[in-house]
Amino acid sequence: MKRLLIALLCLPLLAWSTPPRVVSLGGDVTEIVWALGAGDTLVARDSTSLQPQAVKALPDVGYLRQLNAEGILAMRPTLVLASAQAQPSLALKQVQDSNVPVVTVPASLSPAAISEKIAVIAAALGKTDAGEQLITGQQKLIDALPRRALNVRVLFIMSHSGINAMAAGSDTAADAAIRAAGLTNALANIRRYQSLSREGVITSRPDLIVVGADGLRTLGGENGVLALPGVEHTPAGKHGRIMVVDEVALLGFGLRTAQTILTLRRQAEALR
């Protein structure tokens, strides 16, 4: 709570004489803006902002870690809400130097951080009452997260067009989500994302493989996942235990994350 109060005190004091023009950077940030009833203030979003479907009609200013100041300023924003994942950013500094307020939204990898994100965004938009209601609803989902550990080993595989399939180790959003579900990251012994290796996958002994919907398409469906190095020799591979998730929902620690973690937990419980 102390961190939350400090974050709110650091926000710029924004007074809107005309409706704000908001550029939202980060899928979690955009979903919260919309849920607060401020979707009509959005004039642009980044490429990771894909929910709700209506935001896809907005101009896309690019990937939040490869931003261009000119592209953002062309939207004539009066406020930029940027996930901390976009920082540090020379482009956002240039936007600030052009007298456009930039509010950095925390990006901690914890379910508890979701309420902090909502509070910061709600304060910046002058939607504190709606923010409190949204926080209350999220807290109910967070309180429902499991407290008891379950001995199920989970391997999260990330795959995007143009890169090799990667496995999630420690210090990743996938690791944080798996642990929040009371489960074990099968590759917690490695750091960050690493290329899949036959030996590493086999020795990790996952009971369940989790892959994003986009990654599943990139890999050519479930058969493509099962064909990855070493997968067929794991408990998950032998029994075809593959769970497909919305990557942003699971890894973004936004409004859909707590429910997605609960779904992951139920999937794991069904194996026991």
N, C-alpha and C positions, 0 to 999 in steps of 0.2 A: 504493500500500500504506500509506503514511503516513496518508493521509486515512481509509482504512478503519480503522486502529488508533485514530485519534482518535474516529471515529464510535462504535466499540465501547466505548471508555472512557467515552463520554458517556451510555451506556445506564443506566437505573436498575437497581439490584441487586434482582432479583425472586426471591423464594423462595416456592414454591407449597406451602402446607400442604394445600390442596384443589385439585382440577382448576381451571385458569384459565378464565375466561369472557372470550373475546376478541371485540372488535368490530374488523373489518378494513375499512379505507377505502382503496380503490384496487384496480382489477382486477388489476394486477401483484402487489400485496401479497397479495391473497387467494389467487391461484394458487400463490404461493410457500409460504404457510402450509399449503395443502393438500398440496403436493408434499413438504413436510417431515414429513408424517404427523401433522399437528396439526389436521386438519379437524374432529375431534370437539371441539375447544376453542372453535370459532366459535359465537357466539350471534347474530350479526347482521353485515351487510355493507352496503356502499353500493351505489348503483344502477349503478355501472360494473363491479361484480364479478359477472360472468356465467359464468365458467368456474372449475372444471368445472361441469357442469350441476347437480350436487347442491346447489351453493350457492344456487341460485335458490329453494330451499325455505326459506331463512333469512329472517328479517325484514329489510326494507330500510329503512335509516335516512336515505335521501335521497342526493342528489348530493354528492360529496365537497367541492365548493366552496360549497355552500349548506346547511351542516349546522345542526342544532338540538340544543343540549345536552340538553334534556329527553328527546328521542327516543333519544339514545345512552344516557343514564343510566337510562332505563326498562328497558334490557336487563340492568341490574345487572352491568356489566362489571368485571373486575379488571384488564384491560389493553386499551388501544386502540392498534392499529397503524395509523398514518396516513401515507399518501404525502405527501411534501413538497409535492405539488401542492395539498394541502388547506390549507397554511399560507400566510400567517398566518390564524388563525381564532379569533374571539372564542368560538365554541362550544367549541372544543377547550381553550381556556384555562379556560373554566367547568368543563369536565370535569376538568381537572387540579386546579382549585381545590376540586373535590369529592373529592380524594384518590384519583383514578383515574389511574394512570400512563399517559402518552401517549408512545409512541415514534414519532419521525418517521423515516420510511424515505426515504433519498435518492431523488431523481427526476431525476438527470442524464440527458441525452439522448445516451447513448453505450453501445454494447454492453459496454464494460468496466465500466460501472456496475452491470450485472446481478449480478455476483459480490458487489459491495458491498451491494446490497439483500438478497441471500440471507444474508450474514454477519450483518447487523444484525437481521434477523427471527429467524434461528436462535438468536442470542445472547439475544434477548428472551424466546424460548420455551423456552430450555434445550435446544435441539436442535442443538448445535454439531457433533456427529458427522454427523448427517444433512445438516447444512448443508455440511460439507466435501465430502461425496459429491455433493451437488447442484451445488456449484461446479465440481467436477472435470468432471462431465458437460456443464455449460454451457460451460466453457472449451474443450472439444473443438469445440463448434459455433462458438464465437467465433473460434477459431484457423483454422477453415475459411472464414471470410469472405474475400472477394477482396482481394488486394493490388494488382491491376492495374486501372487505370481503363478504362472502356469508354465509347466515345462514343455514348451513348444518352441522349436527353433525356426526362425523365419529368415529367408533370404530375399532381400529386395533387389530387383534387377531394373536398372534404368537403361533405356535405349531410345535414342533419337536419330533421325535421319542424318547420315554423314559421320556418325561416331560409332565405335564399337560398343557392344553391350558392357555395362559397368555394374559392379556389385557395390552395395552401400555398406561401408564400415562404420566405425564410431565417428563422432563429430559430424554427423549428417542429420538432416531432417527425418530421413527414414529411420535412422537409429532411434531418434527421440520418440517417434510415433510408435515404433515397435515396443520400446520400453514402457511407454504410457499405456499400452494395451496389456502390460504385465507379462510380455513375452520376451524371448531371447533373440537378439540379433545374431544369426549364425556366423557372421563375419565381423563380430565386434573386435576381433584381434587385429584388424587392419584399420587404418585411418582414412577418412574421406572416401571417395569413390575410386575403385581400382578396376582395371580390366579383368574380365573373368579368366580364370585359369582352370584347366581340368583338375589339377591336384587340389587347388584351393576350394573349388566347389565340392569335390568329393569329401574332403576332410571336414568341411563345414557341416555336413549331415543335416541339411534343412528338412524339416517336416512339412513346411509350406513355403511355396514361392509366391511372392507378390510382385506384380508388374503393372505399370500404368497402361491405360487403354491405348494411348498413342504408341507406347513402346511395344505393346502386343501386335499392333498393326505393322510396325517397322520390322518386327522379327518374323512376320508371316504367320501369326496366329499361335495357338497353343503348341502345335507341332513344331513350330520354330523355336519356342522356348525349350521344349523337351530335347531339341537337337543341339542346344548350346553345350559347350565343352563340360563334360562331367555330370550334367544334370540327370541323365538317365540312370546313373549309379547312386543317386541319393534317394532317401525315403520319399521325398516329395515327387521326384521324377518317376520312381517306380510305380507310384499310385496316382500319378497325374494330378497332384494337388497344386493347382495354380489359382490364385485369387487375382482378379483384375480390378483395379481401382482407378478413380480419377486422381491423377498425381497431385493436382493443385489442392484437392479436397484433403488428401492425406498429409501432404508435405507442407502446405501453406500455413498451417496453424491459424486458420481463419474460421469463418462461421460454420463450415461443413466438416471441420477436422474432428471435433469430439465425436460426432455421430459416425464418421468413417472409422475412427479408432475402435469404437464399440462394435462395429460390424466386423472388423478384423479380429477382435477378441472372440466374438461368437463363432466365426469361421474356425478359429483355432480350437475352441472348446468342442466343436463338432468332431474333431480328430481324436478326442479322448473318450 
